[in-house]
Amino acid sequence: MQHLLTRKRSGCLTCRSKKVKCDEQRSACGRCRRLALKCEWATASQSRGRDKARSKPRPTPKKILPNVHYADLDIDVNYSRGTTSGEIHDDAGLPAERILAVNGTTGIEEFITYSGTNTAAAGDDWYHELGFSPDFLDIGNFTAQANLDESPSESSTGPLLPLQVDANGKSSLGAYDEQRPTVQYLLPAPWLATLASPLNIFSPGLSTQNIVLSPSFAQTAAETQALHYYKTHFPTIMVTKNLRWSTHMVMLRHGSQTPMVMHLLIAASLMNLGASQHYDADICSAAREHSRAGVYLLIEAMNSSAEPDYLNVLTAFFFLYKYMAEQKNTNPDAMIQFSQAVCEYVKKYNLDALCAKSVLSCVSSTEVTARVCLPRDKQECLARLIVWIFYEDVAAGVRGLGGLLASHLCAEPEQTNEIYQCSTTNLESAWGPDYPESEIVDDIENGPILKLLCEVMMLYTEVNEVCRSSILVGDSDRIEAKILKLEERSRFLFRLTTITTQPRSRLMINADYMVSNFYALRIYKFRCFHCDGVFAITPPEVQSSLTAILQIAQRSFSVKQQSQMIGRFQWPLFIAGIETSDGIHKEWIRTKLKKTRLSCAFKRILEIQDKTGRRVSMPLVRQIMCGEGAALTGGEHQLLPSTMADGSR
């Protein structure tokens, strides 16, 4: 009882009234100072029968493991989730009384961002023949492995990640370690035996002995970790489907005999894993080795005069996008060049038109040769890859780092819709008779909500296109009309997000996730079009979008798969957090931003907005998201008149 009385007295009255932890600093605690609240303290009183009140040292917070099945995976997952201020916070939900209720209005694939050493490129001819500069695919900076928090040196010269690979496939940067045993590399995949059904038989026709990498690439624990992580966790950030029958497993099966695909698959998986472990130096180093080997093979495949292998090249593109998106530092020029290279490859072989063309029309056409006529299953798989790469390119465009492929596809919206429609039956074609009927029913049930995501992404592209050019009078109204039309047409899907049933079905989870992305679009569009210094208040439709995102996120984070749900909500939470004026909402969102760079950008943007009293414009937001705004000091307000900030708080 005495222990309970002692705990009851600790902390200020303001924190105790909200039942939150207080650091007990006098005269104002840290939370009250941060939220600009009045910090009140109880009058000291003596315990009955004692000379003075006793106090106990505060307990050390217990480390919380991420909600991921890491059985038999030799990695350290024992880390505490720290905030940008170094404090440890729990995952208590947003207080219900702080959630804005707007007459039942409720609030969806997370947007998602690279490393190397400065040396002279040995393979520049490959780049010149493909039409872009030697620093193509220069993907960031990890030169100081011992200190991953340091930014790239401004005095450094040369590409950060050149193709430092000679004609024999040996890398001077350590991708092929001569001290390790040289063997024809065949992954025995011992991790397959550690997985529980139904993942232990992970795809028909794929044995445990036929996953290949480049010759002389010695097997290490890193590859085992990467493949295990890829099968158990990597897809869950992007998809909610049964992993056994997911597109990720189709890509693994199709690419298992292609070293180019496997290197980049492992690189993307390791970088995602490394990012979740605060950019672990060893994991990120292994990811870089595989990315270099994969990039060399990718450029070789793009430059080859042999029959092009569209599926494997596009699969490599997809994994390279994922790898680049997870890196700690972003090289904007490299991302833009990569987006352009992907776009040029698609246009060179007319892959978008090929996917939109039906097999029947392909056979009946006298103009189409056998080389550009694909079997139905390959055509549908190609369409799925184009759609997924399109999503990644849109995300890059939001950060101002690409979007060229997205612009190309959205220039022909009807054709893009045909590509999407072709992709919807990819899994049934890929798995054939083994594909369960229950999965077919599931695909049909989730079809409309997944289609909504594609339509939302096309609207993001339209906003990005306007931002890249001069904003004209009427652009905002034109796009807003399309947003309203989509919302009206999809209102039955939006209604799914108001259902509070638990546990939630896959359809409801997808609805939460896609609809939140729609609401994030509305906030993003508002921020993009208000960059002229006007002191604009938050419009009602934007305010209702903020409320909806917070309501959906709070409910979604209460489910068992909280880690995956938080991962999918990073972009909606970020854009909502920099727009809301509610301090408690900002604090709650800050604790939910898992991605290191996004969390740092969020903190930086709020600091600037608090000092200037104005919105940070999207051009500056993009710079900060890429790490370019991290060095802004004291005089931020001097950078923010009219063109760099707008609106009052």
Sequence and secondary structure as in RCSB ss.txt:
>XXXX:A:sequence
MQHLLTRKRSGCLTCRSKKVKCDEQRSACGRCRRLALKCEWATASQSRGRDKARSKPRPTPKKILPNVHYADLDI
DVNYSRGTTSGEIHDDAGLPAERILAVNGTTGIEEFITYSGTNTAAAGDDWYHELGFSPDFLDIGNFTAQANLDE
SPSESSTGPLLPLQVDANGKSSLGAYDEQRPTVQYLLPAPWLATLASPLNIFSPGLSTQNIVLSPSFAQTAAETQ
ALHYYKTHFPTIMVTKNLRWSTHMVMLRHGSQTPMVMHLLIAASLMNLGASQHYDADICSAAREHSRAGVYLLIE
AMNSSAEPDYLNVLTAFFFLYKYMAEQKNTNPDAMIQFSQAVCEYVKKYNLDALCAKSVLSCVSSTEVTARVCLP
RDKQECLARLIVWIFYEDVAAGVRGLGGLLASHLCAEPEQTNEIYQCSTTNLESAWGPDYPESEIVDDIENGPIL
KLLCEVMMLYTEVNEVCRSSILVGDSDRIEAKILKLEERSRFLFRLTTITTQPRSRLMINADYMVSNFYALRIYK
FRCFHCDGVFAITPPEVQSSLTAILQIAQRSFSVKQQSQMIGRFQWPLFIAGIETSDGIHKEWIRTKLKKTRLSC
AFKRILEIQDKTGRRVSMPLVRQIMCGEGAALTGGEHQLLPSTMADGSR
>XXXX:A:secstr
 HHHHHHHH S HHHHHHT      SSS HHHHHHT           TTSSS              SS  TT  S
      B TTS B       GGGS   TT                 S HHHHHHHTS TTTT     S TT TTS
   TT  S SS   B TTS BTTSSS TTS     EE  GGGGGS TTTTS STT  TT EE  TT    HHHHH
HHHHHHHTGGGGT  S GGGSHHHHHHHHHTT HHHHHHHHHHHHHHHHHHTTS HHHHHHHHHHHHHHHHHHHH
HHH SS   HHHHHHHHHHHHHHHHH SS  HHHHHHHHHHHHHHHHHTTHHHHHHS HHHHHH SS  GGG   
HHHHHHHHHHHHHHHHHHHHHHHTTS  HHHHHHHTSHHHHHHHHHHHTTHHHHHHGGGS HHHHHHHHHHHHHH
HHHHHHHHHHHHHHHHHHS   TTHHHHHHHHHHHHHHHTHHHHHHTT   SS  HHHHHHHHHHHHHHHHHHHH
HHHH  S       HHHHHHHHHHHHHHHHHTTSTTHHHHHHHTHHHHHHHHHH   HHHHHHHHHH  SHHHHH
HHHHHHHHHHHHSEEE HHHHHHHHTTTTTT  S HHHH STTSEEEE 
